[in-house]
Amino acid sequence: MTIAVVETLSGVAPGEWNLLAGDDPFLRHEFLSALHDSGCASAASGWTPKYLLLREHGRLAGAMPLYLKTHSYGEYVFDWAWADAYHRHGLHYYPKLLSAVPFSPVTGQRILAGTAEHRDHLIAAALALANELHVSSLHCLFPPHDQALRMREHGMILRHGVQFHWNNHSYQNFDEFLAGMNHDKRKKIRQERRKVRDAGIAFEWLEGAAISDQHWAFFARCYRQTYREHGSTPYLNLEFFQRIGATLPDHTLLVIAKRDDKPIAASFNIRSRHSLYGRYWGALEYHPALHFEACFYQGIEYCIARGLQCFEGGAQGEHKIARGLLPVQTCSAHWLAHPEFSTAIEQFLAREAQGMTHYIDELHERSPYKN
């Protein structure tokens, strides 16, 4: 059994890697390579790949996506206060080591291995690499609960967060989904959808090979526009979208909004066999409730039509509860090299976890559903 550290997936056969990734589109060789080769997640953008590859008798038996980070952008588990505390004490927080899918706050396997022994070897190797590189810390974002618990056994500290997901209870259509909601929320959703229809806006679902380079160019234009309006710089570029459109056609969905047969907005989604993941959206025109329709209601309708079980609407956003998405607890795991800071952050996270439990309970009390 050997473990190597590589800074590119070019030397790893896609089929070999994808056996470990399984049905998770965000972990597939094509998705990660598109992030790296397009420059979106690269050393130049502060995301230097440090992937762990575990081989047994020459066969790839495990892997762990890792990045050497020089900032905390694109992660969605916020540690800016930790970095600031290090800075105020004259210490360097960056670089740090991170296990995550760049720019994608989705729960999924972070230790790609079929046996507990291999997973333990990879966790130990990640901690050893953090020590070898003399980084401040190691972080693993949005792992499944069982992997997070295993990381805790290796001395990492757990942190809890919340997202909002919609679950499909074998609905036959959107009206059946609405029938399960209380009167006020059902009425509000119908009003929002009516506003969009009354504005003369219709929607088109484009999947896989039906998405042309022209469609990707239009979406990228909308995506950049929305970032500009918020005074931010977009993480992803047109090359990335075109690459995954070409290499992952079975996993891509564009929702195009048209007014007078002219495209005015678009939302980009990724799907697996069981779930739809809302990723990004943008609009060239403002219309009341267009965001909710393009990003939530169209996604829910798509899941019902395709028989998908779950729709993940992205990070944060209590407003999603009123649209039928309910709170789901997420977790992350953290290791800090500095013993005093490690103790202080562990104490903080213990208090934060209690507050998060109360917060999620309060969110559930605001459920829009009848029962």
Secondary structure, 3 states (H helix, E strand, C coil): CEEEEECCCCCCCHHHHHHHHCCCHHHCHHHHHHHHHCCCCCHHHCEEECEEEEEECCEEEEEECCEEECCCCCCCCCCHHHHHHHHHCCCCCCCEEEECCCCCCCCCCCCEECCHHHHHHHHHHHHHHHHHHCCCEEEEECCCHHHHHHHHHCCCEEEEEEEEEEECCCCCCHHHHHHCECHHHHHHHHHHHHHHHHCCEEEEEEEHHHCCHHHHHHHHHHHHHHHHHCCCCCCCCHHHHHHHHHHCHHHEEEEEEEECCEEEEEEEEEECCCEEEEEEEEECCCCCCHHHHHHHHHHHHHHHHHCCCEEEEEECCHHHHHHCCEEEEEEEEEEECCHHHHHHHHHHHHHHHHHHHHHHHHHHHCCCECC
